[in-house]
Each structure stands twice: as C-alpha cells, then as structure tokens.
Amino acid sequence: MRVLGVDPGLTRCGVGVVEGVAGRPLTMLGVGVVRTPAHAELGHRLVAVEQGIEEWLDTHRPEVVAVERVFSQHNVSTVMGTAQASAVAMLCAARRGIPVALHTPSEVKAAVTGSGRADKAQVGAMVTRLLRLAEPPRPADAADALALAICHIWRAPAQNRLQQAVAQHAQHAQHAQHAPKGRTR
Amino acid sequence: MRVLGVDPGLTRCGVGVVEGVAGRPLTMLGVGVVRTPAHAELGHRLVAVEQGIEEWLDTHRPEVVAVERVFSQHNVSTVMGTAQASAVAMLCAARRGIPVALHTPSEVKAAVTGSGRADKAQVGAMVTRLLRLAEPPRPADAADALALAICHIWRAPAQNRLQQAVAQHAQHAQHAQHAPKGRTR
C-alpha cells in the first residue's frame, strides 16, 4: 500500500509518501513541505497548496491520502488555516477518486510511539527508526506527514476487517430479508 | 460591478449574484444553494461544493467573489465544515484570477440593516427590499449570500479609495526616495 500523508497547514504543509504493509519494514518514497508565503492573499495561498498537492499526487500516485483530522479546540489563530489547507488536500484526492482517511494527532502519535501524548521529538525519532532514515526529517511537519502515512498503513488492516464484517453483516441481513418467508421459519 | 456572494457551508452553501454600484438600485442575477449529502464522505462533499461553485462562476462570470469570513469562535461542531467549504469557494475564484473579498457576519448585517447584530429575519427583509424581490429568498443561507454581495458592492468604493490612498502614499514615498539628494533639500 502506498500512502501520501498530509500534515495540513497554510505556511507549511507537510507531505510524505510511505509504501508497505503492516508487519513488514516500510519504505519512504518521498518527503517534503509545500510552503506558501504568509503575506500572500488567502485565495492565492490555497491555489499554491493545491498545486503542491497535485504535484505530489502526480509524482507518487498514492492509493490512499491520509490527512490529519483537524479539531477546532486547537490553537484558535492557526486552526482556520489548517482546516482550509486540509480541505484542499482532501479535495485534490477525492477529485482523482483516491480514498481519503483522517487520523487524529493522538492516533498518529499512539501508532508510531505507543503513546497518544508523545512530543514532536519522540515522533521524529520513531519515524526515523521505522523508515531507517539517517536523520529525522525536518521540519517537524514533514516528519508528521510520514507518521500519518505510517499510522494509516498500520491501522488499515484493522479498519478493513471492520468494514468487511459490517459489509458481511449487511449482506446477511439482506439475504434474511429476501428469503421466502414460509421457508425461513 | 457583478459580485458572487458565498455563505459557506457543507450541507447548504448559499450563493447569490448581485450587480450594481453603490448609490444606485441593485439587481439580483441569481440565487441558490449548493447542497451536499450529510452522509457522504468529506472529500466527496468538497468535490460537490467545488462543482457547484464552478457552475455559478461559469454561468455568471462575477468580477469579485465575496465570502463570509469564518471565525473559530463560532459553533464548534459546524465551524470546520464552514472553513472547509469557504476554502473551496476561495480556491475556485483565485484559480480563475477572480479577486476574493472576505466580510465578517457583522459587517454584512451592518451593511444591509444598519445593525451588526440584526437577526436572520431582518437581513432577509432588507435583502428582499434592496433587490426588489417578491418575497425573501429561502433558505436563509441564500439570503445571506445575497447580503454578502450587497455588502461588498457598498463597501467597495470606500475600500478602493483606501487602496488608492495607500498606493499614492507608497508612490510618493518612492519618488522622494529616488529624487536626487542635493535638490530635495
């Protein structure tokens, strides 16, 4: 599975591509940051984020895009920009028919460090180890994007099993409904 | 001046086009709502908002897009969707080179009713009167989109004068800087 992780932001939008399956060593295919100038108009910044994300999608053709789920409880001054950048990332993926998965910051931290309250340094250290990198990716947004992709790859099997179970249950329920009434008793 | 007003939202995104200049009667060219199903995936909803906005831009070719400025202090459960829908509207406009203007809800209310704390009914009543409509546009999101467009048309002259003054000041400053030093004293 090839996943593009996106740590959304207007000033710095972290992007990282990881390939692999749960239970096997993972490979980093790319990491970077899409930046937009703080003094530019909001509309132009969103266009720049869109162009950046499109380039990453073109280059790496991910099967899934994992985006950090934004909460409004966060820092009030930055949360709007984060929500807007995440909307652009989700839009770019959905437009191409690429599934979008959202993971909360604590899900991501728990996935890569074992603790939902790990700090940036700990996340960076584990990303470096899990992807066998020479040093932690900089800036932190880039490391967070890789952590998101890793989190998705590791959580996906459990989510898929859950989805399959739900689908089977729905199918059984439908069969039961459509079965001839006289004979099911 | 032809303005597309956008009252952003994921479930209902109000859109309204008004043409006119400050101090003259205004004309409504169109009003409506872009809706997306609440049960759909977020990415798909954003794509639906994009398609809806694109259609309005194609049909009405506005010179400016006026979008409600979203604050994170608002209702926490809806503010993320509002921020994301507004990002899509701004992106669509900026991608076409159409200027985007943001106005706060109280600026809009003050512009059309005289009070920044007017309620929805009051805004609807004034929009109906100012655009000489037979009845208030429904739902309220549609009326709010028209109010945004009206607000922009009425505020634009003041904003333009301000921008011109700033530009002239900058030009004067530049002239002063580039003037031969010996002769300016």
HADDOCK unambig.tbl for C-alpha pairs under 7 A between the chains (distance, minus, plus):
assign (segid A and resid 43 and name CA) (segid B and resid 90 and name CA) 5.06 0.50 0.50
assign (segid A and resid 43 and name CA) (segid B and resid 91 and name CA) 5.47 0.50 0.50
assign (segid A and resid 43 and name CA) (segid B and resid 94 and name CA) 5.10 0.50 0.50
assign (segid A and resid 43 and name CA) (segid B and resid 100 and name CA) 6.71 0.50 0.50
assign (segid A and resid 44 and name CA) (segid B and resid 94 and name CA) 5.84 0.50 0.50
assign (segid A and resid 46 and name CA) (segid B and resid 91 and name CA) 5.73 0.50 0.50
assign (segid A and resid 47 and name CA) (segid B and resid 91 and name CA) 5.75 0.50 0.50
assign (segid A and resid 47 and name CA) (segid B and resid 94 and name CA) 6.79 0.50 0.50
assign (segid A and resid 47 and name CA) (segid B and resid 95 and name CA) 6.19 0.50 0.50
assign (segid A and resid 72 and name CA) (segid B and resid 72 and name CA) 6.84 0.50 0.50
assign (segid A and resid 72 and name CA) (segid B and resid 76 and name CA) 6.26 0.50 0.50
assign (segid A and resid 72 and name CA) (segid B and resid 80 and name CA) 6.86 0.50 0.50
assign (segid A and resid 76 and name CA) (segid B and resid 72 and name CA) 6.26 0.50 0.50
assign (segid A and resid 80 and name CA) (segid B and resid 72 and name CA) 6.84 0.50 0.50
assign (segid A and resid 80 and name CA) (segid B and resid 83 and name CA) 6.35 0.50 0.50
assign (segid A and resid 83 and name CA) (segid B and resid 80 and name CA) 6.34 0.50 0.50
assign (segid A and resid 83 and name CA) (segid B and resid 83 and name CA) 6.20 0.50 0.50
assign (segid A and resid 83 and name CA) (segid B and resid 84 and name CA) 5.95 0.50 0.50
assign (segid A and resid 84 and name CA) (segid B and resid 83 and name CA) 5.95 0.50 0.50
assign (segid A and resid 84 and name CA) (segid B and resid 84 and name CA) 5.12 0.50 0.50
assign (segid A and resid 84 and name CA) (segid B and resid 87 and name CA) 5.06 0.50 0.50
assign (segid A and resid 87 and name CA) (segid B and resid 84 and name CA) 5.05 0.50 0.50
assign (segid A and resid 87 and name CA) (segid B and resid 87 and name CA) 6.78 0.50 0.50
assign (segid A and resid 88 and name CA) (segid B and resid 88 and name CA) 6.95 0.50 0.50
assign (segid A and resid 90 and name CA) (segid B and resid 43 and name CA) 5.07 0.50 0.50
assign (segid A and resid 91 and name CA) (segid B and resid 43 and name CA) 5.47 0.50 0.50
assign (segid A and resid 91 and name CA) (segid B and resid 46 and name CA) 5.72 0.50 0.50
assign (segid A and resid 91 and name CA) (segid B and resid 47 and name CA) 5.76 0.50 0.50
assign (segid A and resid 94 and name CA) (segid B and resid 43 and name CA) 5.08 0.50 0.50
assign (segid A and resid 94 and name CA) (segid B and resid 44 and name CA) 5.84 0.50 0.50
assign (segid A and resid 94 and name CA) (segid B and resid 47 and name CA) 6.78 0.50 0.50
assign (segid A and resid 95 and name CA) (segid B and resid 47 and name CA) 6.19 0.50 0.50
assign (segid A and resid 100 and name CA) (segid B and resid 43 and name CA) 6.72 0.50 0.50
